[in-house]
Amino acid sequence: MSSLSPGYNNIEEIVEKHSDMLLRVAFTYMKNISDAEDIVQEVFLRLVREYPSFENDEHEKAWLIRVAVNLSKNRLKTAWFRKTEPIYDLAVNFTDEEKFVMDAVMELPSKYRTVILLYYHEGYSIKEIAKILAKKESTISSRLQRARARLKTKLKEDFDYEG
């Protein structure tokens, strides 16, 4: 077993600190808790193998998110995933209100789901999301605006239907 770099004296702390957030990120892509858990595990394996040097906590968090997004996208490109229908489960710890909203969010294309999650749930700015996803700020801003519009329409329809 290889030893961790000096910055990783306590890998358990990093796992504890970021697991839930990474699970939500992976879940937005995979739409399945089991697959999302696999992605999170792969993220932490990559962290242990590569043990990159981070400038600060935000850099660490951004690196972990970027790896989770890339691994999720790569997994979805595999032939097996392209030929299967995901089993949608919402076992992530959300309140009833959050589950209602997450149902609508999960119906969005992944490019919108990710931006919504990073902006609203993780609290990143448009500039930070652009950097994490390696996109232009204007692209992220447009995606966020389009996602909001779609969510507004969807949630209004669902609310009117249930009311």
FENNORBEL-V511902 format. One record per residue. N is the residue number from 1. RES is the residue in three letters. OMEGA is omega as a letter, one per 30 degrees, with the letter a starting at -180 (NA if undefined). Layout:
N_RES_OMEGA / N_RES_OMEGA
This chain:
1_MET_a / 2_SER_l / 3_SER_l / 4_LEU_l / 5_SER_a / 6_PRO_a / 7_GLY_a / 8_TYR_l / 9_ASN_a / 10_ASN_a / 11_ILE_l / 12_GLU_l / 13_GLU_l / 14_ILE_l / 15_VAL_l / 16_GLU_a / 17_LYS_a / 18_HIS_a / 19_SER_a / 20_ASP_a / 21_MET_l / 22_LEU_l / 23_LEU_l / 24_ARG_l / 25_VAL_a / 26_ALA_a / 27_PHE_l / 28_THR_l / 29_TYR_a / 30_MET_a / 31_LYS_a / 32_ASN_a / 33_ILE_a / 34_SER_l / 35_ASP_l / 36_ALA_l / 37_GLU_l / 38_ASP_l / 39_ILE_a / 40_VAL_l / 41_GLN_l / 42_GLU_l / 43_VAL_a / 44_PHE_l / 45_LEU_l / 46_ARG_l / 47_LEU_a / 48_VAL_a / 49_ARG_a / 50_GLU_a / 51_TYR_l / 52_PRO_l / 53_SER_a / 54_PHE_l / 55_GLU_a / 56_ASN_a / 57_ASP_l / 58_GLU_l / 59_HIS_l / 60_GLU_a / 61_LYS_l / 62_ALA_l / 63_TRP_a / 64_LEU_l / 65_ILE_a / 66_ARG_l / 67_VAL_l / 68_ALA_l / 69_VAL_a / 70_ASN_l / 71_LEU_l / 72_SER_l / 73_LYS_l / 74_ASN_l / 75_ARG_a / 76_LEU_l / 77_LYS_a / 78_THR_a / 79_ALA_a / 80_TRP_a / 81_PHE_l / 82_ARG_a / 83_LYS_l / 84_THR_l / 85_GLU_a / 86_PRO_l / 87_ILE_a / 88_TYR_l / 89_ASP_a / 90_LEU_a / 91_ALA_l / 92_VAL_a / 93_ASN_l / 94_PHE_l / 95_THR_l / 96_ASP_l / 97_GLU_l / 98_GLU_l / 99_LYS_l / 100_PHE_l / 101_VAL_a / 102_MET_l / 103_ASP_l / 104_ALA_l / 105_VAL_a / 106_MET_l / 107_GLU_l / 108_LEU_l / 109_PRO_a / 110_SER_a / 111_LYS_l / 112_TYR_l / 113_ARG_a / 114_THR_a / 115_VAL_l / 116_ILE_a / 117_LEU_a / 118_LEU_a / 119_TYR_a / 120_TYR_a / 121_HIS_a / 122_GLU_l / 123_GLY_l / 124_TYR_l / 125_SER_l / 126_ILE_l / 127_LYS_a / 128_GLU_l / 129_ILE_l / 130_ALA_l / 131_LYS_a / 132_ILE_a / 133_LEU_l / 134_ALA_l / 135_LYS_l / 136_LYS_l / 137_GLU_a / 138_SER_l / 139_THR_l / 140_ILE_l / 141_SER_l / 142_SER_l / 143_ARG_l / 144_LEU_l / 145_GLN_l / 146_ARG_l / 147_ALA_l / 148_ARG_a / 149_ALA_l / 150_ARG_l / 151_LEU_l / 152_LYS_l / 153_THR_a / 154_LYS_a / 155_LEU_l / 156_LYS_l / 157_GLU_a / 158_ASP_a / 159_PHE_l / 160_ASP_a / 161_TYR_a / 162_GLU_a / 163_GLY_NA
